[in-house]
């Protein structure tokens, strides 16, 4: 699952460079951290995984979410 998180973040970074204006950047961000975004879906699924996995995925997910927020702002 960590590999999936890494892939999502790399996908965000690579797509961010292709965004031409602020609206495109915000839409790109929403596809990852918006209500139905890829990263948001992983965060929602944390309740269904084992506590050991949650200890690894939770902080990493939040770290990527914060990075995405910083890169857009």
C-alpha positions in Angstrom: 0.0 0.0 0.0 3.0 2.3 0.6 3.9 1.7 -3.0 0.5 2.9 -4.0 0.9 6.1 -2.0 4.3 6.8 -3.6 2.8 6.2 -7.0 -0.1 8.6 -6.3 2.3 11.3 -5.1 4.6 10.9 -8.1 1.6 11.1 -10.4 0.5 14.3 -8.7 4.0 15.9 -9.1 4.3 14.9 -12.7 0.9 16.2 -13.6 1.4 19.4 -11.7 4.1 20.6 -14.1 1.6 20.2 -17.0 -0.9 22.6 -15.4 -1.1 25.9 -17.3 -3.1 28.1 -14.9 -4.3 28.3 -11.3 -7.7 26.7 -12.1 -6.0 23.7 -13.7 -3.7 23.4 -10.6 -6.7 23.5 -8.2 -8.6 20.9 -10.3 -5.5 18.7 -10.3 -5.2 19.0 -6.6 -8.8 18.2 -6.0 -8.4 14.9 -7.9 -6.0 13.8 -5.2 -7.1 15.5 -2.0 -10.6 16.4 -2.8 -13.7 14.6 -1.4 -13.3 11.8 -3.9 -9.6 12.2 -4.6 -7.2 9.3 -4.8 -5.3 10.1 -1.6 -8.6 10.8 0.2 -9.8 7.4 -0.6 -6.7 5.8 0.9 -7.2 8.0 4.1 -10.8 6.8 4.3 -9.8 3.1 3.9 -7.4 3.3 6.9 -10.2 2.3 9.2 -10.4 -1.1 7.5 -6.8 -2.1 7.7 -4.8 -3.6 10.5 -3.3 -1.4 13.3 0.2 -2.2 12.2 -0.5 -1.1 8.6 -2.3 1.9 9.9 0.8 3.0 11.8 2.8 3.0 8.6 0.2 4.3 6.2 -1.4 7.0 8.3 1.6 9.2 8.8 2.8 8.7 5.2 -0.6 9.5 3.8 -0.8 12.7 5.9 2.7 13.7 4.9 1.8 13.4 1.2 -1.4 15.3 1.7 0.5 18.1 3.4 3.1 18.2 0.6 0.4 18.5 -2.0 -1.2 21.3 -0.1 2.1 23.1 0.2 3.0 22.7 -3.5 -0.3 24.1 -4.6 -0.3 27.1 -2.3 
